[in-house]
Amino acid sequence: MKLFSNGVELDLSADALGDLEDSSELLNDAAALRTKMAAAGHLFFRGLIEEEIIQAARDEILYKFAIIGEIDPRFPINDAIYGNGDALQHINLRAFTRSVRDGMAYCRVVRNETLLNLHERLLGGKVRPFDFRWPRFARPGEGCGVHCDGPYLTRGTDRIYSSWIPLGDVAREEGALMILERGPKHHRLLQNYLGKDADRDGLQWLGDPRELRQRFGTRWLTTNFKSGDVLCFAMDTVHAALDNHSATGRCRLSSDSRYQLASEPLDERWNGSDPPAHGRDKVFFPGLGSWNNKDFQDEWKTVDEQGRLILQR
Ligand SMILES: O=C(O)CCC(=O)C(=O)O
């Protein structure tokens, strides 16, 4: 089987691609969690969150996507087969994305007690999830470019961890997340990039995942994710998504959420009852090809005052 990220075919040899290692046995050992996170920049846990909690969030979100025609009605909604719906340009996309982001079942995943406890152990105190959340519905052909989260999220503090949570099984070729293994060149090669602010400096993705891996001299790490798994990573961890090449047209549903100490300053873009994010005229709605909006690589779509997509073809 071939794997692609950002349209680039990955090298599948053992020194270029590896498996994420399950850290579940460290879960109750705060010192060991912190040591491993400091060394590797990520921690992966199999089955951290109960299956029913994930399935409830999956149902809640997929029904919303089905209503706007993004899921093919000829198949069970839970299969999430892409529907080529054309309702998108007529709806209030701002309201739609907010209803997905703020759904009760989805919030129960982001605020799951085991997940919060994990972040408390890592950060050493009471944590606070960012008020903004990033649910992702990745259609066939879609993925996410190579980047670190730091430049996008750290105006308040840089002591933040991201958790990537598949909302349902996500096989590697269906758009799994991958992490660039840390090596001796990591911080030197990223020094300039990590000092940037994505909004002020207009950042683009870090580049070709195959070429980047060779330059860093390490491996991409990923796995066939199962419902309930959690991949937690640091602000300076290089990551990207594999492109969704599902043979059945299945869309990948996942979530990224962020956690910091409640006592530390907040990044005002992502917190509050209605976080401004990257601007009131933009909504987080990744995918659908190139939108001629190079800001934030098309993950953010421009909408009009009624929240309707401004088509930029
Ligand atoms: O799920 C994706 O496609 C990308 C997720 C990501 O970049 C993140 O969690 O920071």
The ligand as a Gaussian input file, in Angstrom:
#p B3LYP/6-31G(d) Opt

LIG

0 1
 O       -5.873000      16.315000      11.792000
 C       -5.233000      16.979000      10.998000
 O       -5.403000      16.918000       9.788000
 C       -4.185000      17.919000      11.511000
 C       -4.175000      18.028000      12.988000
 C       -3.150000      18.967000      13.499000
 O       -2.396000      19.556000      12.778000
 C       -3.046000      19.190000      14.931000
 O       -3.673000      18.465000      15.704000
 O       -2.305000      20.108000      15.309000

